[in-house]
Amino acid sequence: MVRNKTMVYLAKEYVKSQYSTSKGLKNDYLIGFLSGLKDKFKEQVASKGYALVLVKDALVIREVDKKHLRKGASSRVVMDHSSDARDTGYRDGRAFNEHQKMIQ
């Protein structure tokens, strides 16, 4: 499983390599990375028969219902619309190996 810290670290390193501090550039990279992971997972499902099953535990549902949560306003993601950042993130996401050293 890809840890959030690993993705954020790789995104920050990409942004630094571009001599930038742009949050939008970082988000472009992250969107590409997640897209690459998604495609890699789809490929694994097709070739190895992997699948996910989501089961909602009754206790969890009951506890969440007790909180009376409501949907808030959606947030706007800042992006630079950099195809280079998205492409680099995509390639990194596709190439990510769960056995690689994780950023702690």
C-alpha positions in Angstrom: 0.0 0.0 0.0 1.3 3.4 -0.9 1.6 5.6 2.2 0.5 9.1 2.0 3.8 10.3 3.3 5.6 8.6 0.4 3.4 10.3 -2.2 3.8 13.7 -0.6 7.5 13.3 -0.3 7.8 12.4 -4.0 5.6 15.3 -5.0 7.7 17.7 -2.9 10.9 16.4 -4.5 9.4 16.8 -8.0 8.4 20.4 -7.2 11.9 21.2 -5.9 13.5 19.7 -9.0 11.5 22.2 -11.0 12.8 25.1 -8.8 9.3 25.9 -7.8 7.2 26.0 -4.6 3.8 25.9 -6.4 1.1 24.1 -4.7 -0.7 23.6 -8.0 2.4 21.9 -9.5 2.5 19.5 -6.5 -1.2 18.8 -6.9 -0.7 18.1 -10.7 2.0 15.6 -9.8 -0.2 13.9 -7.1 -3.1 13.6 -9.5 -0.8 12.0 -12.1 0.6 9.6 -9.4 -2.8 8.5 -8.3 -3.9 8.0 -11.8 -0.8 5.8 -12.5 -1.5 3.7 -9.4 -5.2 3.3 -10.4 -4.1 2.1 -13.9 -1.5 -0.2 -12.4 -4.1 -1.7 -10.1 -6.6 -2.2 -13.0 -3.8 -4.0 -14.9 -3.1 -6.3 -11.8 -6.8 -7.1 -11.4 -7.0 -8.1 -15.1 -3.8 -10.2 -15.1 -3.8 -11.7 -11.6 -7.5 -11.7 -10.7 -7.0 -9.3 -7.8 -10.2 -7.7 -6.5 -11.4 -5.6 -3.6 -14.5 -6.2 -1.6 -15.9 -3.5 0.6 -17.8 -4.6 3.6 -19.4 -2.1 6.0 -19.4 -3.3 9.5 -22.7 -2.7 11.3 -21.0 -1.3 14.4 -19.1 1.2 12.2 -22.2 2.3 10.4 -24.1 2.7 13.7 -21.3 4.8 15.3 -21.0 7.1 12.2 -24.8 7.6 12.2 -24.6 8.7 15.8 -22.3 11.6 14.8 -25.0 13.1 12.5 -22.4 14.2 10.0 -23.4 16.3 7.1 -21.8 17.1 3.8 -19.8 20.3 3.8 -18.9 22.6 0.9 -16.5 21.0 -1.5 -13.1 22.5 -1.7 -11.3 23.7 -4.8 -8.1 22.0 -5.7 -5.4 24.4 -6.9 -3.7 23.2 -10.0 -1.2 24.6 -12.5 -2.4 22.3 -15.3 1.1 21.1 -15.9 1.1 18.1 -18.2 4.8 17.5 -17.3 4.0 17.2 -13.6 1.0 15.0 -14.3 3.0 12.8 -16.7 5.9 12.5 -14.3 3.5 11.6 -11.4 1.7 9.1 -13.6 5.0 7.4 -14.5 6.1 7.3 -10.9 2.7 5.9 -9.8 2.8 3.2 -12.5 6.4 2.3 -11.5 5.8 2.3 -7.8 6.5 -1.0 -6.2 5.0 -1.8 -2.8 8.3 -3.4 -1.8 10.2 -0.2 -2.3 11.4 1.5 0.8 8.6 3.7 2.2 9.2 7.2 3.5 8.5 7.1 7.3 
